[in-house]
Amino acid sequence: MSTRWLNDEERAAWVRLAALVELLPGVLDSQLRRDADLTHFEYFVVAMLSEAPEHTLQMTALAARTNATLPRLSHVVRRLEDRTLVERFPCPQDARATNVRLTPAGWDKVRDSAPGHLANVRQHVIDALTPEQVRQLAAIADAILDRVDPHGKLTAHL
C-alpha cells in the first residue's frame, strides 16, 4: 500500500487542527480552574449530570457521555463527592449499577460556573467566527465525528 501524502493545503489544515486540539483544552481548563475551582473535565461531568433527568445518570452512561474510562470517572466522581457536588447511590433498577446525582451544591456550581465558561468559549471560539463559519465548523465537526465516533457515543444525547 502506498502512502497518500498530504498536499500543502491538507498539511496546513491538519497542522492548524492539531494546534487547536492541543491549545484549546488548556484555555478552557485554565479559566475553569481560576474561576470555578474545577477542571474542564470535572465541569463536563457536572454539566452532563445537570442535563440529565433528575440530574442523575448511571456511572456507565456518564462514562459514555464524557468519553471516560470507568476508573478515571470513578476517581473524578470521588473528588466531586468530597466537595459535595455529587453523590453516588445504588441504581434502583439494577442492583449491580451505581448512579451519580448532582447535589444542590453541584447544581449551584454548574449555574455559577456556566456563564464564565460560556464567555470563554464565546471569546476564544464562537466570536472568532462569522455565523457562516459557525455553521461550517458544525458541519466539519460532524464529518470528522462520523469517522472517529461512528456510534455517536459523545453526541447521541445532543
C-alpha positions as CSV (number, residue, x, y, z in Angstrom):
1,M,0.0,0.0,0.0
2,S,1.4,3.4,-1.0
3,T,1.3,6.3,1.4
4,R,-1.1,9.1,0.5
5,W,0.9,12.1,1.5
6,L,-0.8,15.3,2.4
7,N,-0.6,18.1,-0.1
8,D,0.3,21.6,1.1
9,E,-3.3,22.7,1.6
10,E,-4.2,19.5,3.5
11,R,-1.0,19.7,5.6
12,A,-1.7,23.3,6.5
13,A,-5.3,22.4,7.6
14,W,-4.0,19.4,9.6
15,V,-1.3,21.3,11.4
16,R,-3.8,24.0,12.4
17,L,-6.3,21.4,13.6
18,A,-3.6,19.7,15.6
19,A,-2.6,23.0,17.2
20,L,-6.2,23.8,18.0
21,V,-6.7,20.3,19.6
22,E,-3.6,20.9,21.7
23,L,-4.2,24.6,22.8
24,L,-7.9,24.9,23.3
25,P,-8.2,22.4,26.2
26,G,-5.7,24.4,28.2
27,V,-7.5,27.7,27.5
28,L,-10.8,26.1,28.7
29,D,-9.2,24.4,31.7
30,S,-7.3,27.4,33.0
31,Q,-10.4,29.6,33.1
32,L,-12.5,27.0,34.9
33,R,-9.7,26.3,37.4
34,R,-9.3,30.0,38.1
35,D,-12.9,31.0,38.3
36,A,-14.7,27.8,39.4
37,D,-12.1,25.6,41.0
38,L,-13.0,22.9,38.5
39,T,-11.0,21.2,35.8
40,H,-12.6,21.2,32.4
41,F,-13.3,17.5,32.7
42,E,-14.9,18.0,36.2
43,Y,-17.1,20.7,34.7
44,F,-18.0,18.4,31.8
45,V,-19.1,15.7,34.3
46,V,-21.3,18.0,36.4
47,A,-22.7,19.7,33.2
48,M,-23.7,16.3,31.8
49,L,-25.4,15.5,35.1
50,S,-27.2,18.9,35.1
51,E,-28.7,18.0,31.7
52,A,-29.9,14.5,32.7
53,P,-33.4,13.7,34.0
54,E,-33.4,14.3,37.8
55,H,-29.7,15.3,37.4
56,T,-28.9,11.6,37.6
57,L,-27.1,9.1,35.4
58,Q,-25.7,5.6,35.9
59,M,-21.9,5.6,36.0
60,T,-21.7,3.7,32.8
61,A,-23.9,6.2,31.0
62,L,-21.9,9.1,32.4
63,A,-18.7,7.5,31.3
64,A,-20.1,7.2,27.8
65,R,-21.2,10.8,27.7
66,T,-17.8,12.0,28.9
67,N,-15.7,9.5,27.0
68,A,-14.1,8.5,30.2
69,T,-13.0,5.1,31.4
70,L,-14.8,3.9,34.5
71,P,-11.7,4.1,36.6
72,R,-11.0,7.7,35.6
73,L,-14.6,8.7,36.0
74,S,-14.7,7.0,39.4
75,H,-11.7,8.9,40.6
76,V,-13.2,12.2,39.4
77,V,-16.6,11.4,40.9
78,R,-14.9,10.7,44.2
79,R,-13.2,14.1,44.1
80,L,-16.5,15.7,43.3
81,E,-18.2,13.8,46.1
82,D,-15.5,15.0,48.5
83,R,-16.6,18.5,47.6
84,T,-20.3,17.6,48.0
85,L,-21.1,18.4,44.3
86,V,-22.3,14.9,43.5
87,E,-23.4,11.8,45.3
88,R,-23.4,8.1,44.4
89,F,-26.1,5.6,45.3
90,P,-27.2,2.2,44.1
91,C,-29.3,2.1,41.0
92,P,-32.9,1.2,41.9
93,Q,-33.5,-0.6,38.6
94,D,-30.2,-2.5,38.6
95,A,-28.6,-3.5,41.9
96,R,-25.2,-4.1,40.1
97,A,-25.1,-0.5,38.9
98,T,-24.3,2.8,40.6
99,N,-26.0,6.1,39.9
100,V,-24.4,9.5,40.3
101,R,-26.6,12.5,41.1
102,L,-25.8,16.2,41.1
103,T,-26.4,17.6,44.6
104,P,-27.9,21.0,45.2
105,A,-24.4,22.4,45.8
106,G,-23.4,20.8,42.5
107,W,-26.3,22.4,40.7
108,D,-25.3,25.8,42.2
109,K,-21.7,25.1,41.0
110,V,-22.9,24.4,37.4
111,R,-25.1,27.5,37.4
112,D,-22.4,29.7,38.8
113,S,-19.7,28.3,36.5
114,A,-21.6,28.2,33.2
115,P,-21.5,32.0,32.5
116,G,-17.8,32.3,32.8
117,H,-17.2,29.1,30.8
118,L,-19.6,30.2,28.1
119,A,-18.0,33.6,27.9
120,N,-14.6,31.9,27.5
121,V,-16.0,29.6,24.7
122,R,-17.6,32.6,23.0
123,Q,-14.4,34.7,23.3
124,H,-12.0,32.1,22.0
125,V,-14.1,30.2,19.5
126,I,-17.6,31.4,18.6
127,D,-16.9,35.2,18.3
128,A,-13.8,34.5,16.2
129,L,-16.1,33.1,13.5
130,T,-18.8,34.5,11.3
131,P,-22.2,32.9,11.5
132,E,-21.5,31.0,8.3
133,Q,-18.2,29.8,9.8
134,V,-20.0,28.5,12.9
135,R,-22.3,26.5,10.6
136,Q,-19.3,25.3,8.7
137,L,-17.5,24.3,11.9
138,A,-20.5,22.3,13.0
139,A,-20.6,20.5,9.6
140,I,-16.8,19.9,9.7
141,A,-17.0,18.6,13.2
142,D,-19.9,16.3,12.2
143,A,-17.9,14.9,9.3
144,I,-14.9,14.1,11.5
145,L,-17.1,12.7,14.3
146,D,-18.7,10.4,11.9
147,R,-15.3,8.8,11.4
148,V,-13.9,9.0,15.0
149,D,-17.2,8.4,16.9
150,P,-19.3,6.4,14.4
151,H,-21.7,5.3,17.0
152,G,-22.3,8.8,18.3
153,K,-21.1,7.9,21.8
154,L,-20.4,11.6,22.7
155,T,-23.1,13.2,20.6
156,A,-26.0,10.7,20.9
157,H,-27.7,12.9,23.6
158,L,-27.5,16.2,21.7
